[in-house]
Amino acid sequence: MISENTIGQAIEDLFRQIEFQAEPAGLYDPLRYMVSIGGKRLRPRLCLTAYGFYKDTLGPEILQPAAGLEVFHTFTLIHDDIMDRSPLRRGHETVWKKWNQDTAILSGDVMFIDACHRMAQCPKNELPAVLDLFFTTARQVMDGQQLDMDFEQVPMVPMQDYMKMVGLKTAVLLACSAKTGALIAGAPAAHCQALYDYAYDLGLAFQVADDYLDAYGDEKVFGKPIGGDIVQNKKSWLIIKAYELAPDSMKAALYMPAETPGQQAGKIAAVKAVYDAAGIPELARTQIAALHESALGKIRELAPEAREVLEAFARKLVGRTL
């Protein structure tokens, strides 16, 4: 079993040394920029962690696919920020804001190609299964993004539709990351599926936590402006639950205009007042805890040492909201 310290150092080295083509600089500088501003590196960490349950050393056959998962995730962030018109990502200007929208689109495209190249560097015996999982996941993530945009055009959606969307947009890539590590390590099929299911449920918990922090987090910690989902009229777990539970007399606040800075601040305050009155923050934390427990229930058949590591990973991921 590979230690967490070894995995952490490997990830640090991997992304410090990651290289992209030098020219044209206008295409590749945004890639270097996005890697340089960091992130939690959840996906490569989960991939390497799953791999480390069955192997004792880390080589390029797992490090490059692990990097590919993060590069793919970063590609989705570049494009998401364009669609959401987000000015900040991890406390830094987003690519479209720092350069322009056309550059962000093209740089995101080449980042996806780079991710595919890295995924294909897994061992030949596992290549078909790894690529099938990766390409299926990539399509699912884009399905989820389209649903997310579709939901912005309707007054409200059922909670089950929202959870399906975040499963596609967020959870499947975490699940893919865990299963990819297990596949490349040659883990038993049942373990591969257990790790996928664990990470999927944890991804749902992570997204509900992200929704919660969008309204109630610290902007310096969260890395982007608080209330962005409210301003953009995005469907979140909180707003859907508020629509279910809040009295009709309060629901008008959910649809207030937010064109000017003044209107935006007013809408954020009004919507959070609805959330508070309906007890939405407490309900969100309860939902996060339930999904967290569901994730842990999926790994009962793994070795005790593996379960301990995964339990700690889950606590770190959603612990701020429990």
N, C-alpha and C positions, 0 to 999 in steps of 0.2 A: 504494500500500500504506500502510495506517495504522500508525503506530508503536506499539510496546508502551506507551511513556510516555503517548501520547494516549489509548489504550484504558484504561490504569490510571486516569488522571485522570477520564475520562468515567464509569467505574464508581464512583469515589469520589463524584463530584458527583451521580450518579444516585441513589445510596442515601442520601446525606445529605439530598437534597431530596425523597425519595419521600414521598408523602402518602396517608393513609387518612382515611376519614370520621371526624369528631370524636366524634359521638354515635351510639349509646350507648357511653360510654367503656369500660364493662365488656366490650364486644365487640371494640373496636378497639385498646385499650391493649396487649393481648398481641401484636398485629401490630406495633405500633411498637416494643415491647420486643424482639421477635425480630429485627427489622431492626437495631436499635441495637446488639445484641451481636455483630453482624458475622458473619464467616465467611470462607472462602477466596474466595467469589464465583467458583468455578471455571466454573460453567455460563454466566453472562453473559460472562465473559472469553473462554471458548472460542467462544461465539456471535459476539462482536464481532471476535475474532481471525480467524475464518473469513470473516466479512463484509469485513474489512479487506484481505484478499488480493485483492479484486476492486473495491473502492471506495476513494475518497480522503477522504470525510468521514462523520461520524456524525450522523444526524438522528433524530427521534422514530420514524421508520418502522422503525428497527432497535433503538433504545435501549429503547423500551417492550416489545417482545417479549423482549429480553434480560433486562429486569427481571422480566417475567412468568415466565421460566424459573426465576429465583431465588426468586420468590415461591411458585411451585409447589413447589419443593424444600423451602422453609421450611415450607409446609403439611404436607408428608410428615413432616418432623422433629417437628412438634408432635404429630401423631397417633402416630408411632413411639414417642415418649417415653412416651406414655400406655400403649401396649401393652407396652413393655419395662419400665415402672415406673422409668425412669431419672430420678434426681434432678438430674443436671447435664447441661448442654449448653453446650459451649464455655466451661466453667468457671463458668457461671452457672446459677441454678435454672431448671429446665424450666418451661414454662407451667403444666402441671397441678399442679406442686409449688408454684409461686408464687401461683397463683390456686386453681383446683380443676379436677377432671376435666371437669365439664360445660362450664365456660368454655373449656377447651382444645379440646374437640370442636367447639363452635360457632365459636370463633375460627379454627380450622383450616378449617372449612367455608367461611367467608367469605373466607379467604385463597385458597382454590382458585378461587372465583368471581372475585376480583380478578386472579388470574393469567390466567384465560381472557379477561377484558376487555383486559388488556395485550397478550396474544398477538394479539387481533383487530385491533390497531392497525397491523399490518403493511400494506404496499402491497396494494391490491385485487387486482392481478394475481396475486400470490403467496398470497393469503388461503386459497384452497381447499387448496393443497398444505401450507401451514404449519399450518393447523388440523387437517388430516387426520393429519399427523405428530404434532402435539402431543397430540391426543386418543387416538391409538393408543398413544403413549408413556405417557400418564397411566394408561390401562387396564393396560398392561404392568407399570408400577410397582406398581399395586395387586395384580395377579396375583402379583408377586414377594413382596410383603409377606404375602399369604395363605400362600404356600408356606413362607415363613420361619416363620410361626406354626405351620403344620402340622408342620414338621420338629421343633418343640419337643416334640411329643407322641409321637414314635417314638424308639427307642433310637439309631438311626443311619441315615444315608442314604448312597447311593453318591455319590462325588465328582462324577460327571457331573450328577446331580440338583442338587447344591449349586451347581455352576457355572451351571446353567440359571437357578436362583433368583437368584443375584447378578447375572446378566446382565439379568434383568428388573428387579430392585429398584434396581440402581445403574447398570449400564453403559448401558442404553437412554436414560437422561436426559442423560448426557454426550454420547452419540451424537446425540440429538435436538438438543442445543444447537449442536453443530458444524454439522450439516446445516441447521438453521434459518438460521444466519447466511449460509451459502452460498446457500440458496434465495432469501432476500430480496435478496442481492446479484446474483442472476441468473447464478450460476456454472454451468458445464457440468454436465450430469447425472452424468457420470463422476466429476467432482471432488466433487460433493455426496455420492456414494456412498462415495468414498475417505475423505472426512472423517468420515462416519458410522462406517465400519469402523475407522478409526484410533481414534476416541474410544470405540468399544465395547470394543476390546481394552484400551485404556488404563483404562477403567472397571473391567474385570476385575482388572487389575493393582492399581488403587487399592483395590479391596475386599479383595483378599488382603493388601495392605499394611495396611489397616485392621484386619483380623483379627490380623495379626502384632503391631501396635502395641497392640491391646487387651490382649495378654498381656505384651508386652515393652517397651512405650513408657513415656514419662515422663508421669505424670498431669498435670503442669502444662502440658506441650506438647500432650498428647492432648486435654485439655479435659473428660475424664470419668473416672470411677474405673477403674483398671486391674483387669482380671479380670472385667469385667461379663458378657462372653459365657460365661465358665466358670460363674459363679454362676447365671446364668439358664438354663443348660443349652442355650444356643443352639448350633446347628450352625455351626461355622466351618471354614475350610480347615484350621486346625491340628488341631482335634479329630477331624475326619474322617480326616486323614492319620495321626494317632496311632492311631486305631482300626484302620487298615489295617496299621500297622507294629509297634505295641507288642506285646510278649508278653502272652498272656492273663492272666498273673499280675499285670500292672500295670493292666489295663483297669478294674478295680473302682473306681479313683480317679476315673475319668471320670463315675461315677454317684453319687458321694458326696452326701449331703444338704447343703443350704446354707441352712438356715432362720435360724439365729442368726448374729450377727457373727462369733463364734468359728468356727462351722462354715464360714462363707464364706471366712474367711482360711485355714483348714485345707485347704479344697478347692482354692483357687487355688494354694497352695504344692504340693499333691500332684499336681495336673494339670500344672503347669509342670515338675515333676520328671519326669513321664512324657514330656512334650515333649522335655526336654533329653536324656533317655536314648535316645530314638528318633531324635534328630537333626532334629527337626521345625523348629526355627528356621532352620537352614541350608537345608533343603528349601523352606521358604516363600520365602526370599530368592531361591532359584534359580527358583521358579515366577514370582515377581514380575518378575525379569529377563527370563524367556522371554516373558511377556506384553507387557512393555515393548518388546522387540525386534519382536514380532509387530505391534504397533501401528505402529511406524516403517516396517515393510515395506509397509503399506497406502498410504503416501503417496509412493511413489517417482515417480509421474507428475506430482506437483505441482511448481511452480517451486522452484528451489533456495532462494530467500529464504523461501518458505512452509515448506519442510521444516525449515529451520534454526530458525524460530520454534517450530514444533510439536515439534521434538526438545528444545528448551529447556523448553517447557511440560511435556513428559513427564518430564524429569529432575527438575523442581521438584516434580511431583506424587508421585513414588514414590522420589525420591532418598534419603530417610532410611533406606530399607530395602534398598538395593542394595549 
